[in-house]
Amino acid sequence: MPPPLPPVPGIRMEGLTRKLEQANLALGRLDGVTTVLPDTPLFLYMYVRKEALLSSQIEGTQSSLSDLLLFEIDEIPGAPINDAEEVSNYVASMMHGLTRMRHGMPLSTRLIREIHEILLSRGRGSTMQPGEFRQSQNWIGGSRPDNALFVPPPPHHVADLMSDLERFIHADTPEIPTLIKAGLVHVQFETIHPFLDGNGRLGRLLVTFLLCARGILREPTLYLSLYFKSNRRQYYERLQRAREDGDWEAWLGFFLDGIAETSEQAAEAAQQILTLFTIDRQRIESLGRPAASALRVHAFLQQRPIATIPDMARSLPFSAPTIASSIRHLEALGIVSEITGRQRHRMFVYNAYIDILNRGTEPLSN
């Protein structure tokens, strides 16, 4: 049973001040970079998909970013359908939560349950009571509670514990910096483990939702899954030490390092994508007369970096032969390549764009 937040005794901030400053500076840079992007929604569209993939990989899926993009256009050769469904659910649940918050709904147990219902709407988790707090005991590691690594609170306490957490989220706590509060909320949610499945994914989302709700981020550009994936042993050790020994400072130091590192990586990726699009656009403009249609195809591939000619023809005001001609120009420039090797139903990929997004998404090894 986790004690209520804030912790007693309070957080010793002396050793965390420098890390907190670095995390806030990195977040500020990230927020600044995304505001100067020519198409912030486009960056978010792809970055959200990368986060969904990483967060789902932590839970054991083997999907790749290409699998997800293919699944979204109903083309998924050889990929596990359940894996791609789970990642797609994550995208939908994330966007639902952000939309609801932008329309005035507070970050609450009601919203958390709505997000969870979408998260588990299809695939392997669909039988695990989507949107409902658990009615049975769960545990992590081991074959039964008495040999488990961690046993969350009994189910009849879950609703009250989640209500307490909601009150803490909205409590006026000027003595607790927002990033520290986000770190506390994440641990408390993971400790309550209120659902039968999906707690890890939802707990990671809560961090970004809280920062958006508090105005720290204007856009949901911070996602910690890559950091937690890369440091997963340390992540679980720090969580457990906070739960068992009250060592909040070690957890929060790790958490703040993750925010700083992740913010810097995201800002760098945004800058690299912006540079790539600018350079490729300039190369296309040098084509002369074919440039007009090729630029429109290039803009389409920024939104859908894996696509077929019929996909493009449905969205662009050009005939299939005109699009095919533009694709040949883009292939000659090395901007796109064909990935099926077929004569019909060919698929084209914007390689360099996918390469930037793919960094860190290699499946987890045991």
Buried (B, 14 or more C-beta within 10 A) or exposed (E): EBEEBBBEEEBEBEEBEEBBEBBBEBBBBBBEBBEEBEBBEBBBBBBBBBBBBBBBBBBEBBBBBBBBBBBBEEBBEEBBEBBBBBBBBBBBBBBBBBEBBEEEBEBBBEBBBBBBBBBBBBBBBBEBBBBBBBEEEBBBEEEEEEEBEBBBBEBEBBEEBBEBBBEBBEEEBEEBBBBBBBBBBBBBBBBBBBBBBBBBBBBBBBBBBBBBBBEBBEBBBBBBBBBBBBBEEBBBBBBBBBBEEEBBBBBBBBBBBBBBBBBBBBBBBBEBBBEBBEEBBEBBEEBEEBBEBBBBBBBBBBBBBBBBBEBBBEEBEBEBEBBBBBBEBBEEBEBBEEBEEEEEEBBBBBBBBBEBBBEBBEEBEE
